[in-house]
């Protein structure tokens, strides 16, 4: 919920101030946070509580972790495919032709 630069406790206190009836503009001005940031936090809080449709914070975390793991697996696959291609290439033996006994 929100950008990582603000601690979760701070975001929670901002949302509590809004719940007490303070306006977004006054909280933003007093705490030196942009209005849009507070609106985003409030929207995400409503989603997390099931009052509004959208991806919850937990779902966003899972999605982010999944995308990261997929990228890692794709990189590993490319490396493995390249290794197979290298092993398939014919290489002439060093030193010409030599008979084995």
C-alpha positions in Angstrom: 0.0 0.0 0.0 1.9 3.1 -1.2 5.4 3.6 -2.2 8.1 1.9 -0.2 9.5 5.3 0.9 6.9 5.8 3.6 6.6 3.3 6.5 3.4 1.4 6.8 2.8 2.9 10.3 2.9 6.4 8.7 0.5 5.5 6.0 -1.8 4.0 8.6 -1.8 7.2 10.7 -2.6 9.2 7.6 -5.6 7.0 6.9 -6.7 7.3 10.6 -6.6 11.1 10.3 -8.9 10.8 7.2 -11.2 8.5 9.1 -11.4 11.1 11.9 -12.8 13.5 9.3 -9.8 15.5 8.3 -9.6 16.5 4.6 -7.0 15.1 2.3 -5.8 18.6 1.5 -5.2 19.5 5.2 -3.4 16.2 6.0 -1.3 16.5 2.9 -0.3 20.1 3.8 0.4 19.3 7.5 2.5 16.2 6.8 4.1 17.4 3.5 2.7 14.5 1.4 1.1 15.0 -2.0 -2.6 14.8 -2.2 -2.4 12.1 -4.9 -0.3 9.9 -2.7 -2.9 10.1 0.1 -5.7 9.4 -2.4 -3.8 6.3 -3.6 -3.3 5.1 -0.1 -7.0 5.6 0.7 -8.0 3.8 -2.5 -5.7 0.8 -1.8 -7.0 0.6 1.8 -10.6 0.4 0.5 -9.5 -2.4 -1.9 -7.8 -4.2 1.0 -10.9 -4.0 3.1 -13.1 -5.3 0.2 -15.0 -2.1 -0.2 -13.7 -1.5 -3.7 -12.7 -3.9 -6.5 -9.1 -4.3 -7.4 -5.9 -6.1 -6.4 -5.2 -6.2 -2.7 -1.8 -5.4 -1.4 -1.1 -9.1 -0.8 -2.2 -10.0 -4.3 0.1 -7.3 -5.7 3.0 -8.7 -3.7 2.3 -12.2 -5.0 2.0 -10.9 -8.6 5.3 -9.0 -8.3 7.1 -12.0 -6.8 5.7 -14.2 -9.6 6.8 -11.9 -12.3 10.3 -11.8 -10.8 10.5 -15.6 -10.6 9.2 -15.9 -14.2 12.0 -13.5 -15.4 14.6 -15.6 -13.5 13.3 -18.8 -15.1 13.3 -17.3 -18.6 16.9 -16.2 -18.1 17.9 -19.7 -16.9 16.1 -21.3 -19.9 17.9 -19.0 -22.4 21.2 -20.0 -20.8 20.4 -23.7 -21.0 19.2 -23.4 -24.6 22.5 -21.6 -25.5 24.5 -24.4 -23.8 22.6 -27.0 -25.9 23.3 -25.0 -29.1 27.0 -24.8 -28.2 27.2 -28.6 -27.5 25.5 -29.4 -30.8 28.1 -27.4 -32.8 30.6 -29.7 -34.5 34.2 -29.0 -33.5 37.1 -30.4 -35.3 39.6 -32.3 -33.2 42.8 -30.5 -32.3 45.9 -31.7 -34.1 44.2 -33.1 -37.1 43.1 -36.8 -37.5 44.5 -39.3 -35.1 43.5 -42.9 -34.8 42.5 -44.1 -31.4 43.7 -47.5 -30.3 
